[in-house]
Amino acid sequence: MIRDDLFDRGVQQREAMFGRAGAQDQVDHTTELDDRMQEFVTRTCFGDIWQREGLSIQDRSKITVAMMIATGKAHELRIHLRGGINNGLTALELREIALHSILYCGIPAGVEGIRALEEVLAEFDNHDLSAPVESLTDEQNTEGTIR
């Protein structure tokens, strides 16, 4: 694996969003099978694209959640809902993304978005739609693995 500035920034971004389980633990436990994928995810996705000017981290989280709903990626949706919350998104913003997806992706996609959000918010023990959701500690955030 190439470990350079992009890689280090990628690990830092992943840790901010997904905790240690979704960052350093992923990198530390790569295998011969997934080492290239982990390098790409860390360096390119989080070390480069997520760091670019033009969109805030919050906007990138909103877009990513919408894309996960649209493409039906349930596992990754839950990961990025947690990441979005850790990036400062409110439950209200996330609910509105799921509701908005009904218009363009259909009712089943929107329902899955709401279902996933309910599950993730239960982990955070937050039901106030307008209040910021407190980030999970590393001990709580064990579902942040990207595979």
ROVOFI-659733 format. One line per field, with one value per residue (C-alpha): residue number from 1; chain; x, y, z. Coordinates in nm, 4 decimals, decimal comma. Example, Ala and Ser with C-alpha at 12.3 -4.5 7.8 and 13.67 -1.06 7.14 Angstrom:
BEGIN
num	[1/2]
chaine	[A/A]
xx	[1,2300/1,3670]
yy	[-0,4500/-0,1060]
zz	[0,7800/0,7140]
***
This chain:
BEGIN
num	[1/2/3/4/5/6/7/8/9/10/11/12/13/14/15/16/17/18/19/20/21/22/23/24/25/26/27/28/29/30/31/32/33/34/35/36/37/38/39/40/41/42/43/44/45/46/47/48/49/50/51/52/53/54/55/56/57/58/59/60/61/62/63/64/65/66/67/68/69/70/71/72/73/74/75/76/77/78/79/80/81/82/83/84/85/86/87/88/89/90/91/92/93/94/95/96/97/98/99/100/101/102/103/104/105/106/107/108/109/110/111/112/113/114/115/116/117/118/119/120/121/122/123/124/125/126/127/128/129/130/131/132/133/134/135/136/137/138/139/140/141/142/143/144/145/146/147]
chaine	[A/A/A/A/A/A/A/A/A/A/A/A/A/A/A/A/A/A/A/A/A/A/A/A/A/A/A/A/A/A/A/A/A/A/A/A/A/A/A/A/A/A/A/A/A/A/A/A/A/A/A/A/A/A/A/A/A/A/A/A/A/A/A/A/A/A/A/A/A/A/A/A/A/A/A/A/A/A/A/A/A/A/A/A/A/A/A/A/A/A/A/A/A/A/A/A/A/A/A/A/A/A/A/A/A/A/A/A/A/A/A/A/A/A/A/A/A/A/A/A/A/A/A/A/A/A/A/A/A/A/A/A/A/A/A/A/A/A/A/A/A/A/A/A/A/A/A]
xx	[0,0000/0,1240/0,1379/0,1774/0,0087/-0,3101/-0,3212/-0,2716/-0,5434/-0,7709/-0,7216/-0,7910/-1,1119/-1,2317/-1,1630/-1,3548/-1,6533/-1,6460/-1,4279/-1,1247/-1,3187/-1,3809/-1,0341/-0,7125/-0,8578/-0,9587/-0,6117/-0,4385/-0,6395/-0,6128/-0,5552/-0,3939/-0,7462/-0,8607/-0,5388/-0,5764/-0,9385/-0,8488/-0,5681/-0,8071/-1,0785/-0,8332/-0,6150/-0,8548/-1,1982/-1,1154/-0,7645/-0,8433/-1,2098/-1,3535/-1,0837/-1,1465/-1,2672/-1,6087/-1,8249/-1,8269/-1,7860/-2,1535/-2,2584/-2,0488/-2,2192/-2,5642/-2,4778/-2,3316/-2,6367/-2,8616/-2,6518/-2,6569/-3,0371/-3,0616/-2,8408/-2,9896/-2,6620/-2,8161/-2,4936/-2,3061/-2,6117/-2,5993/-2,2248/-2,2684/-2,5667/-2,3342/-2,0621/-2,3023/-2,4074/-2,0422/-1,9933/-2,2632/-2,5807/-2,9063/-3,1670/-3,4027/-3,1611/-3,1155/-3,4897/-3,5499/-3,2932/-3,4769/-3,8148/-3,6807/-3,5473/-3,9041/-3,9566/-3,6645/-3,5895/-3,9323/-4,1119/-3,9136/-3,5853/-3,7262/-3,8701/-3,5310/-3,3698/-3,6091/-3,5694/-3,1905/-3,2067/-3,4320/-3,1846/-2,8865/-3,0610/-3,1479/-2,7730/-2,7257/-3,0328/-3,1620/-3,5131/-3,5086/-3,5129/-3,3770/-3,1041/-2,7521/-2,6851/-2,3929/-2,1170/-2,0612/-1,7494/-1,5091/-1,6475/-2,0016/-1,9047/-1,8206/-2,0366/-1,8219/-1,6393/-1,6200/-1,5815]
yy	[0,0000/0,3485/0,5517/0,9192/1,2517/1,1537/0,8283/1,0040/1,2618/0,9787/0,7912/1,1128/1,1795/0,8224/0,8345/1,1632/1,0105/0,6450/0,6205/0,3991/0,0916/0,2525/0,3971/0,2717/-0,0690/-0,1180/-0,0262/-0,2351/-0,5443/-0,5433/-0,8698/-0,9633/-0,9703/-0,6222/-0,4201/-0,2408/-0,1537/-0,0143/0,1893/0,3309/0,4094/0,5718/0,7665/0,8547/0,8702/1,0194/1,1622/1,3376/1,3657/1,4303/1,6997/1,9029/2,2619/2,3426/2,1343/2,1238/1,7965/1,8252/1,8674/1,5674/1,3630/1,4697/1,3774/1,0437/0,9519/1,0403/0,8255/0,5298/0,5538/0,5860/0,2858/0,0679/0,0193/-0,0532/-0,1414/0,1625/0,3829/0,3059/0,3706/0,7077/0,8043/0,7616/0,9500/1,2310/1,2663/1,2749/1,5434/1,7575/1,6699/1,6742/1,4012/1,6464/1,6964/1,3224/1,2589/1,5166/1,3498/1,0182/1,1805/1,3678/1,0411/0,9137/1,1614/1,0382/0,6860/0,5555/0,4735/0,1560/0,3500/0,6259/0,3722/0,1999/0,5397/0,6136/0,2599/0,2919/0,6367/0,5074/0,2274/0,4623/0,7257/0,4557/0,3916/0,7617/0,7633/1,0757/1,1453/1,5269/1,6019/1,9555/1,9058/1,8087/1,4439/1,3714/1,1709/0,8126/0,7246/0,4766/0,2075/0,2743/0,3182/-0,0394/-0,0435/0,2028/-0,0585/-0,0064/-0,3287]
zz	[0,0000/-0,0852/0,2354/0,1577/0,2378/0,0504/0,2417/0,5780/0,4995/0,3927/0,7197/0,9141/0,7178/0,7565/1,1304/1,1672/0,9910/1,0920/1,4005/1,4360/1,3190/0,9803/0,9440/1,0986/1,1885/0,8240/0,7039/0,9696/0,8794/0,5029/0,3298/0,0026/-0,1383/-0,0305/0,0074/-0,3283/-0,2547/0,0882/-0,0670/-0,3291/-0,0750/0,1641/-0,0813/-0,3625/-0,2016/0,1370/0,0871/-0,2422/-0,3464/0,0019/0,0542/-0,2616/-0,2571/-0,3991/-0,1673/0,2096/0,3947/0,4931/0,1295/0,0302/0,3027/0,1789/-0,1787/-0,0729/0,1364/-0,1579/-0,3919/-0,1520/-0,1356/-0,5133/-0,5804/-0,3066/-0,1189/0,2228/0,4075/0,2767/0,3386/0,7101/0,7177/0,5454/0,7631/1,0621/0,8784/0,7889/1,1505/1,2535/0,9862/1,1494/0,9585/1,1533/1,1586/0,9858/0,6951/0,6582/0,6767/0,4046/0,1784/0,2206/0,1540/-0,1478/-0,2884/-0,3210/-0,6070/-0,8140/-0,6906/-0,5926/-0,2715/-0,1887/-0,1979/0,0229/0,2661/0,2916/0,3521/0,6392/0,7796/0,7758/0,9354/1,2145/1,2886/1,2919/1,5046/1,7584/1,7955/1,8712/2,0989/1,9245/1,8090/1,7941/1,4232/1,4485/1,7088/1,6122/1,6837/1,9145/1,7509/1,8538/2,0460/1,8893/2,1197/1,9932/1,6280/1,5396/1,2252/1,0335/0,8344/0,4627/0,2735]
***
